[in-house]
């Protein structure tokens, strides 16, 4: 999906009711823009590439998936690592 524009990615995730995980700063900016503009989106979980390992991301994403429902992520941006 690297060739799809960030607004379209968020729109599609929202249509599907899916929270989007990313390490892309541009997608993070789009999510913040939507928060500030009141534009609904399904939610974003962001991890900076230099601040978390792949293993930590997987562990934290499992925790988030097990402890919440997708609807709880609406219009939210969460950051990894959780610790």
mmCIF file of the N, C-alpha and C atoms, coordinates in Angstrom:
data_MODEL
# 
_entry.id   MODEL 
# 
loop_
_atom_site.group_PDB 
_atom_site.id 
_atom_site.type_symbol 
_atom_site.label_atom_id 
_atom_site.label_alt_id 
_atom_site.label_comp_id 
_atom_site.label_asym_id 
_atom_site.label_entity_id 
_atom_site.label_seq_id 
_atom_site.pdbx_PDB_ins_code 
_atom_site.Cartn_x 
_atom_site.Cartn_y 
_atom_site.Cartn_z 
_atom_site.occupancy 
_atom_site.B_iso_or_equiv 
_atom_site.pdbx_formal_charge 
_atom_site.auth_seq_id 
_atom_site.auth_comp_id 
_atom_site.auth_asym_id 
_atom_site.auth_atom_id 
_atom_site.pdbx_PDB_model_num 
ATOM 1   N N  . UNK A 1 1  ? 0.817   -1.205 0.000  1.00 0.00 ? 1  UNK A N  1 
ATOM 2   C CA . UNK A 1 1  ? 0.000   0.000  0.000  1.00 0.00 ? 1  UNK A CA 1 
ATOM 3   C C  . UNK A 1 1  ? 0.858   1.265  0.000  1.00 0.00 ? 1  UNK A C  1 
ATOM 4   N N  . UNK A 1 2  ? 2.159   1.121  -0.218 1.00 0.00 ? 2  UNK A N  1 
ATOM 5   C CA . UNK A 1 2  ? 3.046   2.283  -0.167 1.00 0.00 ? 2  UNK A CA 1 
ATOM 6   C C  . UNK A 1 2  ? 2.761   3.293  -1.272 1.00 0.00 ? 2  UNK A C  1 
ATOM 7   N N  . UNK A 1 3  ? 2.040   2.899  -2.317 1.00 0.00 ? 3  UNK A N  1 
ATOM 8   C CA . UNK A 1 3  ? 1.733   3.829  -3.401 1.00 0.00 ? 3  UNK A CA 1 
ATOM 9   C C  . UNK A 1 3  ? 0.391   4.529  -3.214 1.00 0.00 ? 3  UNK A C  1 
ATOM 10  N N  . UNK A 1 4  ? -0.353  4.155  -2.183 1.00 0.00 ? 4  UNK A N  1 
ATOM 11  C CA . UNK A 1 4  ? -1.664  4.758  -1.923 1.00 0.00 ? 4  UNK A CA 1 
ATOM 12  C C  . UNK A 1 4  ? -1.479  5.977  -1.015 1.00 0.00 ? 4  UNK A C  1 
ATOM 13  N N  . UNK A 1 5  ? -2.124  7.065  -1.364 1.00 0.00 ? 5  UNK A N  1 
ATOM 14  C CA . UNK A 1 5  ? -2.019  8.294  -0.576 1.00 0.00 ? 5  UNK A CA 1 
ATOM 15  C C  . UNK A 1 5  ? -2.573  8.077  0.837  1.00 0.00 ? 5  UNK A C  1 
ATOM 16  N N  . UNK A 1 6  ? -1.938  8.727  1.802  1.00 0.00 ? 6  UNK A N  1 
ATOM 17  C CA . UNK A 1 6  ? -2.319  8.568  3.207  1.00 0.00 ? 6  UNK A CA 1 
ATOM 18  C C  . UNK A 1 6  ? -3.797  8.846  3.481  1.00 0.00 ? 6  UNK A C  1 
ATOM 19  N N  . UNK A 1 7  ? -4.383  9.910  2.926  1.00 0.00 ? 7  UNK A N  1 
ATOM 20  C CA . UNK A 1 7  ? -5.819  10.126 3.180  1.00 0.00 ? 7  UNK A CA 1 
ATOM 21  C C  . UNK A 1 7  ? -6.682  8.958  2.702  1.00 0.00 ? 7  UNK A C  1 
ATOM 22  N N  . UNK A 1 8  ? -6.308  8.361  1.578  1.00 0.00 ? 8  UNK A N  1 
ATOM 23  C CA . UNK A 1 8  ? -7.071  7.217  1.070  1.00 0.00 ? 8  UNK A CA 1 
ATOM 24  C C  . UNK A 1 8  ? -6.897  5.991  1.960  1.00 0.00 ? 8  UNK A C  1 
ATOM 25  N N  . UNK A 1 9  ? -5.688  5.795  2.490  1.00 0.00 ? 9  UNK A N  1 
ATOM 26  C CA . UNK A 1 9  ? -5.459  4.691  3.423  1.00 0.00 ? 9  UNK A CA 1 
ATOM 27  C C  . UNK A 1 9  ? -6.332  4.824  4.663  1.00 0.00 ? 9  UNK A C  1 
ATOM 28  N N  . UNK A 1 10 ? -6.359  6.022  5.224  1.00 0.00 ? 10 UNK A N  1 
ATOM 29  C CA . UNK A 1 10 ? -7.182  6.245  6.415  1.00 0.00 ? 10 UNK A CA 1 
ATOM 30  C C  . UNK A 1 10 ? -8.664  6.115  6.093  1.00 0.00 ? 10 UNK A C  1 
ATOM 31  N N  . UNK A 1 11 ? -9.065  6.591  4.937  1.00 0.00 ? 11 UNK A N  1 
ATOM 32  C CA . UNK A 1 11 ? -10.471 6.444  4.532  1.00 0.00 ? 11 UNK A CA 1 
ATOM 33  C C  . UNK A 1 11 ? -10.853 4.974  4.423  1.00 0.00 ? 11 UNK A C  1 
ATOM 34  N N  . UNK A 1 12 ? -9.993  4.184  3.798  1.00 0.00 ? 12 UNK A N  1 
ATOM 35  C CA . UNK A 1 12 ? -10.287 2.753  3.616  1.00 0.00 ? 12 UNK A CA 1 
ATOM 36  C C  . UNK A 1 12 ? -10.307 2.016  4.958  1.00 0.00 ? 12 UNK A C  1 
ATOM 37  N N  . UNK A 1 13 ? -9.336  2.306  5.823  1.00 0.00 ? 13 UNK A N  1 
ATOM 38  C CA . UNK A 1 13 ? -9.321  1.688  7.149  1.00 0.00 ? 13 UNK A CA 1 
ATOM 39  C C  . UNK A 1 13 ? -10.584 2.047  7.921  1.00 0.00 ? 13 UNK A C  1 
ATOM 40  N N  . UNK A 1 14 ? -11.033 3.277  7.784  1.00 0.00 ? 14 UNK A N  1 
ATOM 41  C CA . UNK A 1 14 ? -12.246 3.724  8.466  1.00 0.00 ? 14 UNK A CA 1 
ATOM 42  C C  . UNK A 1 14 ? -13.464 2.992  7.917  1.00 0.00 ? 14 UNK A C  1 
ATOM 43  N N  . UNK A 1 15 ? -13.549 2.835  6.586  1.00 0.00 ? 15 UNK A N  1 
ATOM 44  C CA . UNK A 1 15 ? -14.653 2.080  5.980  1.00 0.00 ? 15 UNK A CA 1 
ATOM 45  C C  . UNK A 1 15 ? -14.714 0.660  6.519  1.00 0.00 ? 15 UNK A C  1 
ATOM 46  N N  . UNK A 1 16 ? -13.535 0.066  6.735  1.00 0.00 ? 16 UNK A N  1 
ATOM 47  C CA . UNK A 1 16 ? -13.461 -1.315 7.207  1.00 0.00 ? 16 UNK A CA 1 
ATOM 48  C C  . UNK A 1 16 ? -13.546 -1.438 8.725  1.00 0.00 ? 16 UNK A C  1 
ATOM 49  N N  . UNK A 1 17 ? -13.501 -0.288 9.414  1.00 0.00 ? 17 UNK A N  1 
ATOM 50  C CA . UNK A 1 17 ? -13.533 -0.299 10.871 1.00 0.00 ? 17 UNK A CA 1 
ATOM 51  C C  . UNK A 1 17 ? -12.247 -0.829 11.478 1.00 0.00 ? 17 UNK A C  1 
ATOM 52  N N  . UNK A 1 18 ? -11.132 -0.564 10.830 1.00 0.00 ? 18 UNK A N  1 
ATOM 53  C CA . UNK A 1 18 ? -9.836  -1.078 11.261 1.00 0.00 ? 18 UNK A CA 1 
ATOM 54  C C  . UNK A 1 18 ? -8.899  0.033  11.699 1.00 0.00 ? 18 UNK A C  1 
ATOM 55  N N  . UNK A 1 19 ? -8.285  -0.146 12.838 1.00 0.00 ? 19 UNK A N  1 
ATOM 56  C CA . UNK A 1 19 ? -7.236  0.760  13.295 1.00 0.00 ? 19 UNK A CA 1 
ATOM 57  C C  . UNK A 1 19 ? -6.004  0.476  12.452 1.00 0.00 ? 19 UNK A C  1 
ATOM 58  N N  . UNK A 1 20 ? -5.278  1.519  12.087 1.00 0.00 ? 20 UNK A N  1 
ATOM 59  C CA . UNK A 1 20 ? -4.120  1.399  11.206 1.00 0.00 ? 20 UNK A CA 1 
ATOM 60  C C  . UNK A 1 20 ? -2.830  1.534  12.001 1.00 0.00 ? 20 UNK A C  1 
ATOM 61  N N  . UNK A 1 21 ? -1.912  0.585  11.836 1.00 0.00 ? 21 UNK A N  1 
ATOM 62  C CA . UNK A 1 21 ? -0.581  0.686  12.434 1.00 0.00 ? 21 UNK A CA 1 
ATOM 63  C C  . UNK A 1 21 ? 0.365   1.256  11.398 1.00 0.00 ? 21 UNK A C  1 
ATOM 64  N N  . UNK A 1 22 ? 1.223   2.187  11.830 1.00 0.00 ? 22 UNK A N  1 
ATOM 65  C CA . UNK A 1 22 ? 2.174   2.789  10.905 1.00 0.00 ? 22 UNK A CA 1 
ATOM 66  C C  . UNK A 1 22 ? 3.450   3.209  11.616 1.00 0.00 ? 22 UNK A C  1 
ATOM 67  N N  . UNK A 1 23 ? 4.500   3.327  10.821 1.00 0.00 ? 23 UNK A N  1 
ATOM 68  C CA . UNK A 1 23 ? 5.743   3.949  11.262 1.00 0.00 ? 23 UNK A CA 1 
ATOM 69  C C  . UNK A 1 23 ? 6.054   5.125  10.339 1.00 0.00 ? 23 UNK A C  1 
ATOM 70  N N  . UNK A 1 24 ? 5.056   5.574  9.625  1.00 0.00 ? 24 UNK A N  1 
ATOM 71  C CA . UNK A 1 24 ? 5.180   6.652  8.641  1.00 0.00 ? 24 UNK A CA 1 
ATOM 72  C C  . UNK A 1 24 ? 4.771   7.995  9.258  1.00 0.00 ? 24 UNK A C  1 
ATOM 73  N N  . UNK A 1 25 ? 5.715   8.918  9.304  1.00 0.00 ? 25 UNK A N  1 
ATOM 74  C CA . UNK A 1 25 ? 5.447   10.238 9.881  1.00 0.00 ? 25 UNK A CA 1 
ATOM 75  C C  . UNK A 1 25 ? 4.365   10.998 9.123  1.00 0.00 ? 25 UNK A C  1 
ATOM 76  N N  . UNK A 1 26 ? 4.300   10.817 7.805  1.00 0.00 ? 26 UNK A N  1 
ATOM 77  C CA . UNK A 1 26 ? 3.283   11.520 7.018  1.00 0.00 ? 26 UNK A CA 1 
ATOM 78  C C  . UNK A 1 26 ? 1.873   11.048 7.375  1.00 0.00 ? 26 UNK A C  1 
ATOM 79  N N  . UNK A 1 27 ? 1.720   9.759  7.601  1.00 0.00 ? 27 UNK A N  1 
ATOM 80  C CA . UNK A 1 27 ? 0.408   9.236  8.004  1.00 0.00 ? 27 UNK A CA 1 
ATOM 81  C C  . UNK A 1 27 ? 0.034   9.751  9.389  1.00 0.00 ? 27 UNK A C  1 
ATOM 82  N N  . UNK A 1 28 ? 1.026   9.851  10.259 1.00 0.00 ? 28 UNK A N  1 
ATOM 83  C CA . UNK A 1 28 ? 0.792   10.426 11.584 1.00 0.00 ? 28 UNK A CA 1 
ATOM 84  C C  . UNK A 1 28 ? 0.308   11.869 11.459 1.00 0.00 ? 28 UNK A C  1 
ATOM 85  N N  . UNK A 1 29 ? 0.930   12.637 10.583 1.00 0.00 ? 29 UNK A N  1 
ATOM 86  C CA . UNK A 1 29 ? 0.500   14.025 10.355 1.00 0.00 ? 29 UNK A CA 1 
ATOM 87  C C  . UNK A 1 29 ? -0.947  14.084 9.847  1.00 0.00 ? 29 UNK A C  1 
ATOM 88  N N  . UNK A 1 30 ? -1.301  13.176 8.941  1.00 0.00 ? 30 UNK A N  1 
ATOM 89  C CA . UNK A 1 30 ? -2.673  13.133 8.421  1.00 0.00 ? 30 UNK A CA 1 
ATOM 90  C C  . UNK A 1 30 ? -3.664  12.827 9.547  1.00 0.00 ? 30 UNK A C  1 
ATOM 91  N N  . UNK A 1 31 ? -3.306  11.905 10.425 1.00 0.00 ? 31 UNK A N  1 
ATOM 92  C CA . UNK A 1 31 ? -4.192  11.575 11.556 1.00 0.00 ? 31 UNK A CA 1 
ATOM 93  C C  . UNK A 1 31 ? -4.349  12.780 12.478 1.00 0.00 ? 31 UNK A C  1 
ATOM 94  N N  . UNK A 1 32 ? -3.270  13.467 12.771 1.00 0.00 ? 32 UNK A N  1 
ATOM 95  C CA . UNK A 1 32 ? -3.352  14.667 13.620 1.00 0.00 ? 32 UNK A CA 1 
ATOM 96  C C  . UNK A 1 32 ? -4.212  15.740 12.965 1.00 0.00 ? 32 UNK A C  1 
ATOM 97  N N  . UNK A 1 33 ? -4.033  15.915 11.648 1.00 0.00 ? 33 UNK A N  1 
ATOM 98  C CA . UNK A 1 33 ? -4.848  16.883 10.908 1.00 0.00 ? 33 UNK A CA 1 
ATOM 99  C C  . UNK A 1 33 ? -6.330  16.547 11.058 1.00 0.00 ? 33 UNK A C  1 
ATOM 100 N N  . UNK A 1 34 ? -6.657  15.274 10.924 1.00 0.00 ? 34 UNK A N  1 
ATOM 101 C CA . UNK A 1 34 ? -8.052  14.856 11.045 1.00 0.00 ? 34 UNK A CA 1 
ATOM 102 C C  . UNK A 1 34 ? -8.581  15.083 12.454 1.00 0.00 ? 34 UNK A C  1 
ATOM 103 N N  . UNK A 1 35 ? -7.745  14.833 13.450 1.00 0.00 ? 35 UNK A N  1 
ATOM 104 C CA . UNK A 1 35 ? -8.165  15.104 14.832 1.00 0.00 ? 35 UNK A CA 1 
ATOM 105 C C  . UNK A 1 35 ? -8.494  16.580 14.993 1.00 0.00 ? 35 UNK A C  1 
ATOM 106 N N  . UNK A 1 36 ? -7.610  17.435 14.524 1.00 0.00 ? 36 UNK A N  1 
ATOM 107 C CA . UNK A 1 36 ? -7.791  18.877 14.690 1.00 0.00 ? 36 UNK A CA 1 
ATOM 108 C C  . UNK A 1 36 ? -8.958  19.412 13.870 1.00 0.00 ? 36 UNK A C  1 
ATOM 109 N N  . UNK A 1 37 ? -9.243  18.759 12.743 1.00 0.00 ? 37 UNK A N  1 
ATOM 110 C CA . UNK A 1 37 ? -10.306 19.213 11.845 1.00 0.00 ? 37 UNK A CA 1 
ATOM 111 C C  . UNK A 1 37 ? -11.654 18.559 12.125 1.00 0.00 ? 37 UNK A C  1 
ATOM 112 N N  . UNK A 1 38 ? -11.672 17.601 13.037 1.00 0.00 ? 38 UNK A N  1 
ATOM 113 C CA . UNK A 1 38 ? -12.915 16.913 13.345 1.00 0.00 ? 38 UNK A CA 1 
ATOM 114 C C  . UNK A 1 38 ? -13.346 15.935 12.268 1.00 0.00 ? 38 UNK A C  1 
ATOM 115 N N  . UNK A 1 39 ? -12.390 15.438 11.488 1.00 0.00 ? 39 UNK A N  1 
ATOM 116 C CA . UNK A 1 39 ? -12.687 14.462 10.445 1.00 0.00 ? 39 UNK A CA 1 
ATOM 117 C C  . UNK A 1 39 ? -12.530 13.067 11.044 1.00 0.00 ? 39 UNK A C  1 
ATOM 118 N N  . UNK A 1 40 ? -13.586 12.294 11.014 1.00 0.00 ? 40 UNK A N  1 
ATOM 119 C CA . UNK A 1 40 ? -13.603 10.961 11.635 1.00 0.00 ? 40 UNK A CA 1 
ATOM 120 C C  . UNK A 1 40 ? -12.625 10.017 10.930 1.00 0.00 ? 40 UNK A C  1 
ATOM 121 N N  . UNK A 1 41 ? -11.901 9.242  11.723 1.00 0.00 ? 41 UNK A N  1 
ATOM 122 C CA . UNK A 1 41 ? -11.057 8.172  11.187 1.00 0.00 ? 41 UNK A CA 1 
ATOM 123 C C  . UNK A 1 41 ? -11.002 7.046  12.202 1.00 0.00 ? 41 UNK A C  1 
ATOM 124 N N  . UNK A 1 42 ? -10.629 5.866  11.737 1.00 0.00 ? 42 UNK A N  1 
ATOM 125 C CA . UNK A 1 42 ? -10.730 4.663  12.565 1.00 0.00 ? 42 UNK A CA 1 
ATOM 126 C C  . UNK A 1 42 ? -9.672  4.570  13.647 1.00 0.00 ? 42 UNK A C  1 
ATOM 127 N N  . UNK A 1 43 ? -8.643  5.351  13.586 1.00 0.00 ? 43 UNK A N  1 
ATOM 128 C CA . UNK A 1 43 ? -7.593  5.319  14.597 1.00 0.00 ? 43 UNK A CA 1 
ATOM 129 C C  . UNK A 1 43 ? -6.263  4.904  14.014 1.00 0.00 ? 43 UNK A C  1 
ATOM 130 N N  . UNK A 1 44 ? -5.195  5.363  14.654 1.00 0.00 ? 44 UNK A N  1 
ATOM 131 C CA . UNK A 1 44 ? -3.838  5.073  14.209 1.00 0.00 ? 44 UNK A CA 1 
ATOM 132 C C  . UNK A 1 44 ? -3.007  4.684  15.421 1.00 0.00 ? 44 UNK A C  1 
ATOM 133 N N  . UNK A 1 45 ? -2.207  3.658  15.239 1.00 0.00 ? 45 UNK A N  1 
ATOM 134 C CA . UNK A 1 45 ? -1.190  3.297  16.222 1.00 0.00 ? 45 UNK A CA 1 
ATOM 135 C C  . UNK A 1 45 ? 0.148   3.568  15.537 1.00 0.00 ? 45 UNK A C  1 
ATOM 136 N N  . UNK A 1 46 ? 0.958   4.416  16.169 1.00 0.00 ? 46 UNK A N  1 
ATOM 137 C CA . UNK A 1 46 ? 2.210   4.867  15.556 1.00 0.00 ? 46 UNK A CA 1 
ATOM 138 C C  . UNK A 1 46 ? 3.407   4.436  16.398 1.00 0.00 ? 46 UNK A C  1 
ATOM 139 N N  . UNK A 1 47 ? 4.442   3.992  15.709 1.00 0.00 ? 47 UNK A N  1 
ATOM 140 C CA . UNK A 1 47 ? 5.706   3.666  16.369 1.00 0.00 ? 47 UNK A CA 1 
ATOM 141 C C  . UNK A 1 47 ? 6.839   4.241  15.536 1.00 0.00 ? 47 UNK A C  1 
ATOM 142 N N  . UNK A 1 48 ? 7.662   5.073  16.137 1.00 0.00 ? 48 UNK A N  1 
ATOM 143 C CA . UNK A 1 48 ? 8.825   5.610  15.437 1.00 0.00 ? 48 UNK A CA 1 
ATOM 144 C C  . UNK A 1 48 ? 9.823   4.476  15.228 1.00 0.00 ? 48 UNK A C  1 
ATOM 145 N N  . UNK A 1 49 ? 10.384  4.412  14.052 1.00 0.00 ? 49 UNK A N  1 
ATOM 146 C CA . UNK A 1 49 ? 11.271  3.308  13.684 1.00 0.00 ? 49 UNK A CA 1 
ATOM 147 C C  . UNK A 1 49 ? 12.486  3.164  14.595 1.00 0.00 ? 49 UNK A C  1 
ATOM 148 N N  . UNK A 1 50 ? 12.953  4.251  15.158 1.00 0.00 ? 50 UNK A N  1 
ATOM 149 C CA . UNK A 1 50 ? 14.164  4.202  15.976 1.00 0.00 ? 50 UNK A CA 1 
ATOM 150 C C  . UNK A 1 50 ? 13.883  3.975  17.460 1.00 0.00 ? 50 UNK A C  1 
ATOM 151 N N  . UNK A 1 51 ? 12.630  4.030  17.863 1.00 0.00 ? 51 UNK A N  1 
ATOM 152 C CA . UNK A 1 51 ? 12.293  3.948  19.284 1.00 0.00 ? 51 UNK A CA 1 
ATOM 153 C C  . UNK A 1 51 ? 11.733  2.606  19.730 1.00 0.00 ? 51 UNK A C  1 
ATOM 154 N N  . UNK A 1 52 ? 11.526  1.680  18.794 1.00 0.00 ? 52 UNK A N  1 
ATOM 155 C CA . UNK A 1 52 ? 10.904  0.414  19.150 1.00 0.00 ? 52 UNK A CA 1 
ATOM 156 C C  . UNK A 1 52 ? 11.368  -0.666 18.170 1.00 0.00 ? 52 UNK A C  1 
ATOM 157 N N  . UNK A 1 53 ? 11.555  -1.871 18.688 1.00 0.00 ? 53 UNK A N  1 
ATOM 158 C CA . UNK A 1 53 ? 11.934  -2.982 17.827 1.00 0.00 ? 53 UNK A CA 1 
ATOM 159 C C  . UNK A 1 53 ? 10.691  -3.626 17.223 1.00 0.00 ? 53 UNK A C  1 
ATOM 160 N N  . UNK A 1 54 ? 10.904  -4.441 16.207 1.00 0.00 ? 54 UNK A N  1 
ATOM 161 C CA . UNK A 1 54 ? 9.787   -5.163 15.595 1.00 0.00 ? 54 UNK A CA 1 
ATOM 162 C C  . UNK A 1 54 ? 9.117   -6.052 16.640 1.00 0.00 ? 54 UNK A C  1 
ATOM 163 N N  . UNK A 1 55 ? 9.917   -6.737 17.453 1.00 0.00 ? 55 UNK A N  1 
ATOM 164 C CA . UNK A 1 55 ? 9.365   -7.598 18.497 1.00 0.00 ? 55 UNK A CA 1 
ATOM 165 C C  . UNK A 1 55 ? 8.515   -6.833 19.492 1.00 0.00 ? 55 UNK A C  1 
ATOM 166 N N  . UNK A 1 56 ? 8.983   -5.656 19.899 1.00 0.00 ? 56 UNK A N  1 
ATOM 167 C CA . UNK A 1 56 ? 8.207   -4.821 20.828 1.00 0.00 ? 56 UNK A CA 1 
ATOM 168 C C  . UNK A 1 56 ? 6.888   -4.393 20.190 1.00 0.00 ? 56 UNK A C  1 
ATOM 169 N N  . UNK A 1 57 ? 6.933   -4.034 18.900 1.00 0.00 ? 57 UNK A N  1 
ATOM 170 C CA . UNK A 1 57 ? 5.708   -3.636 18.194 1.00 0.00 ? 57 UNK A CA 1 
ATOM 171 C C  . UNK A 1 57 ? 4.705   -4.780 18.208 1.00 0.00 ? 57 UNK A C  1 
ATOM 172 N N  . UNK A 1 58 ? 5.172   -5.977 17.883 1.00 0.00 ? 58 UNK A N  1 
ATOM 173 C CA . UNK A 1 58 ? 4.273   -7.131 17.848 1.00 0.00 ? 58 UNK A CA 1 
ATOM 174 C C  . UNK A 1 58 ? 3.664   -7.385 19.223 1.00 0.00 ? 58 UNK A C  1 
ATOM 175 N N  . UNK A 1 59 ? 4.494   -7.374 20.255 1.00 0.00 ? 59 UNK A N  1 
ATOM 176 C CA . UNK A 1 59 ? 3.986   -7.590 21.616 1.00 0.00 ? 59 UNK A CA 1 
ATOM 177 C C  . UNK A 1 59 ? 2.956   -6.533 21.999 1.00 0.00 ? 59 UNK A C  1 
ATOM 178 N N  . UNK A 1 60 ? 3.281   -5.277 21.738 1.00 0.00 ? 60 UNK A N  1 
ATOM 179 C CA . UNK A 1 60 ? 2.377   -4.193 22.114 1.00 0.00 ? 60 UNK A CA 1 
ATOM 180 C C  . UNK A 1 60 ? 1.081   -4.221 21.298 1.00 0.00 ? 60 UNK A C  1 
ATOM 181 N N  . UNK A 1 61 ? 1.183   -4.538 20.017 1.00 0.00 ? 61 UNK A N  1 
ATOM 182 C CA . UNK A 1 61 ? -0.019  -4.625 19.190 1.00 0.00 ? 61 UNK A CA 1 
ATOM 183 C C  . UNK A 1 61 ? -0.923  -5.763 19.650 1.00 0.00 ? 61 UNK A C  1 
ATOM 184 N N  . UNK A 1 62 ? -0.323  -6.867 20.101 1.00 0.00 ? 62 UNK A N  1 
ATOM 185 C CA . UNK A 1 62 ? -1.128  -7.959 20.661 1.00 0.00 ? 62 UNK A CA 1 
ATOM 186 C C  . UNK A 1 62 ? -1.863  -7.504 21.917 1.00 0.00 ? 62 UNK A C  1 
ATOM 187 N N  . UNK A 1 63 ? -1.190  -6.728 22.749 1.00 0.00 ? 63 UNK A N  1 
ATOM 188 C CA . UNK A 1 63 ? -1.824  -6.209 23.972 1.00 0.00 ? 63 UNK A CA 1 
ATOM 189 C C  . UNK A 1 63 ? -2.989  -5.294 23.610 1.00 0.00 ? 63 UNK A C  1 
ATOM 190 N N  . UNK A 1 64 ? -2.755  -4.374 22.682 1.00 0.00 ? 64 UNK A N  1 
ATOM 191 C CA . UNK A 1 64 ? -3.807  -3.435 22.279 1.00 0.00 ? 64 UNK A CA 1 
ATOM 192 C C  . UNK A 1 64 ? -4.989  -4.189 21.681 1.00 0.00 ? 64 UNK A C  1 
ATOM 193 N N  . UNK A 1 65 ? -4.709  -5.155 20.803 1.00 0.00 ? 65 UNK A N  1 
ATOM 194 C CA . UNK A 1 65 ? -5.783  -5.915 20.154 1.00 0.00 ? 65 UNK A CA 1 
ATOM 195 C C  . UNK A 1 65 ? -6.593  -6.725 21.169 1.00 0.00 ? 65 UNK A C  1 
ATOM 196 N N  . UNK A 1 66 ? -5.920  -7.259 22.174 1.00 0.00 ? 66 UNK A N  1 
ATOM 197 C CA . UNK A 1 66 ? -6.621  -8.063 23.166 1.00 0.00 ? 66 UNK A CA 1 
ATOM 198 C C  . UNK A 1 66 ? -7.363  -7.271 24.218 1.00 0.00 ? 66 UNK A C  1 
ATOM 199 N N  . UNK A 1 67 ? -6.955  -6.024 24.406 1.00 0.00 ? 67 UNK A N  1 
ATOM 200 C CA . UNK A 1 67 ? -7.531  -5.230 25.492 1.00 0.00 ? 67 UNK A CA 1 
ATOM 201 C C  . UNK A 1 67 ? -8.529  -4.174 25.023 1.00 0.00 ? 67 UNK A C  1 
ATOM 202 N N  . UNK A 1 68 ? -8.765  -4.093 23.716 1.00 0.00 ? 68 UNK A N  1 
ATOM 203 C CA . UNK A 1 68 ? -9.663  -3.036 23.238 1.00 0.00 ? 68 UNK A CA 1 
ATOM 204 C C  . UNK A 1 68 ? -10.437 -3.510 22.015 1.00 0.00 ? 68 UNK A C  1 
ATOM 205 N N  . UNK A 1 69 ? -11.463 -2.773 21.702 1.00 0.00 ? 69 UNK A N  1 
ATOM 206 C CA . UNK A 1 69 ? -12.269 -2.994 20.510 1.00 0.00 ? 69 UNK A CA 1 
ATOM 207 C C  . UNK A 1 69 ? -11.894 -1.930 19.481 1.00 0.00 ? 69 UNK A C  1 
ATOM 208 N N  . UNK A 1 70 ? -12.011 -2.225 18.190 1.00 0.00 ? 70 UNK A N  1 
ATOM 209 C CA . UNK A 1 70 ? -11.671 -1.227 17.171 1.00 0.00 ? 70 UNK A CA 1 
ATOM 210 C C  . UNK A 1 70 ? -12.400 0.110  17.354 1.00 0.00 ? 70 UNK A C  1 
ATOM 211 N N  . UNK A 1 71 ? -13.630 0.069  17.820 1.00 0.00 ? 71 UNK A N  1 
ATOM 212 C CA . UNK A 1 71 ? -14.406 1.306  18.001 1.00 0.00 ? 71 UNK A CA 1 
ATOM 213 C C  . UNK A 1 71 ? -13.763 2.235  19.029 1.00 0.00 ? 71 UNK A C  1 
ATOM 214 N N  . UNK A 1 72 ? -12.982 1.680  19.938 1.00 0.00 ? 72 UNK A N  1 
ATOM 215 C CA . UNK A 1 72 ? -12.310 2.504  20.945 1.00 0.00 ? 72 UNK A CA 1 
ATOM 216 C C  . UNK A 1 72 ? -11.183 3.341  20.347 1.00 0.00 ? 72 UNK A C  1 
ATOM 217 N N  . UNK A 1 73 ? -10.732 2.980  19.152 1.00 0.00 ? 73 UNK A N  1 
ATOM 218 C CA . UNK A 1 73 ? -9.649  3.720  18.519 1.00 0.00 ? 73 UNK A CA 1 
ATOM 219 C C  . UNK A 1 73 ? -10.108 4.889  17.673 1.00 0.00 ? 73 UNK A C  1 
ATOM 220 N N  . UNK A 1 74 ? -11.404 5.050  17.509 1.00 0.00 ? 74 UNK A N  1 
ATOM 221 C CA . UNK A 1 74 ? -11.918 6.099  16.624 1.00 0.00 ? 74 UNK A CA 1 
ATOM 222 C C  . UNK A 1 74 ? -11.371 7.465  17.037 1.00 0.00 ? 74 UNK A C  1 
ATOM 223 N N  . UNK A 1 75 ? -10.803 8.147  16.052 1.00 0.00 ? 75 UNK A N  1 
ATOM 224 C CA . UNK A 1 75 ? -10.256 9.498  16.195 1.00 0.00 ? 75 UNK A CA 1 
ATOM 225 C C  . UNK A 1 75 ? -9.101  9.588  17.193 1.00 0.00 ? 75 UNK A C  1 
ATOM 226 N N  . UNK A 1 76 ? -8.437  8.471  17.452 1.00 0.00 ? 76 UNK A N  1 
ATOM 227 C CA . UNK A 1 76 ? -7.331  8.449  18.410 1.00 0.00 ? 76 UNK A CA 1 
ATOM 228 C C  . UNK A 1 76 ? -6.022  8.100  17.722 1.00 0.00 ? 76 UNK A C  1 
ATOM 229 N N  . UNK A 1 77 ? -4.954  8.595  18.287 1.00 0.00 ? 77 UNK A N  1 
ATOM 230 C CA . UNK A 1 77 ? -3.605  8.199  17.889 1.00 0.00 ? 77 UNK A CA 1 
ATOM 231 C C  . UNK A 1 77 ? -2.935  7.651  19.143 1.00 0.00 ? 77 UNK A C  1 
ATOM 232 N N  . UNK A 1 78 ? -2.483  6.421  19.067 1.00 0.00 ? 78 UNK A N  1 
ATOM 233 C CA . UNK A 1 78 ? -1.750  5.781  20.165 1.00 0.00 ? 78 UNK A CA 1 
ATOM 234 C C  . UNK A 1 78 ? -0.297  5.621  19.736 1.00 0.00 ? 78 UNK A C  1 
ATOM 235 N N  . UNK A 1 79 ? 0.590   5.630  20.702 1.00 0.00 ? 79 UNK A N  1 
ATOM 236 C CA . UNK A 1 79 ? 2.020   5.547  20.417 1.00 0.00 ? 79 UNK A CA 1 
ATOM 237 C C  . UNK A 1 79 ? 2.624   4.309  21.046 1.00 0.00 ? 79 UNK A C  1 
ATOM 238 N N  . UNK A 1 80 ? 3.515   3.653  20.309 1.00 0.00 ? 80 UNK A N  1 
ATOM 239 C CA . UNK A 1 80 ? 4.296   2.544  20.816 1.00 0.00 ? 80 UNK A CA 1 
ATOM 240 C C  . UNK A 1 80 ? 5.724   3.014  20.980 1.00 0.00 ? 80 UNK A C  1 
ATOM 241 N N  . UNK A 1 81 ? 6.477   2.471  21.910 1.00 0.00 ? 81 UNK A N  1 
ATOM 242 C CA . UNK A 1 81 ? 6.126   1.352  22.785 1.00 0.00 ? 81 UNK A CA 1 
ATOM 243 C C  . UNK A 1 81 ? 5.205   1.790  23.913 1.00 0.00 ? 81 UNK A C  1 
ATOM 244 N N  . UNK A 1 82 ? 4.452   0.812  24.427 1.00 0.00 ? 82 UNK A N  1 
ATOM 245 C CA . UNK A 1 82 ? 3.538   1.078  25.543 1.00 0.00 ? 82 UNK A CA 1 
ATOM 246 C C  . UNK A 1 82 ? 4.295   1.303  26.836 1.00 0.00 ? 82 UNK A C  1 
ATOM 247 N N  . UNK A 1 83 ? 5.461   0.682  26.976 1.00 0.00 ? 83 UNK A N  1 
ATOM 248 C CA . UNK A 1 83 ? 6.236   0.745  28.243 1.00 0.00 ? 83 UNK A CA 1 
ATOM 249 C C  . UNK A 1 83 ? 6.978   2.039  28.387 1.00 0.00 ? 83 UNK A C  1 
# 
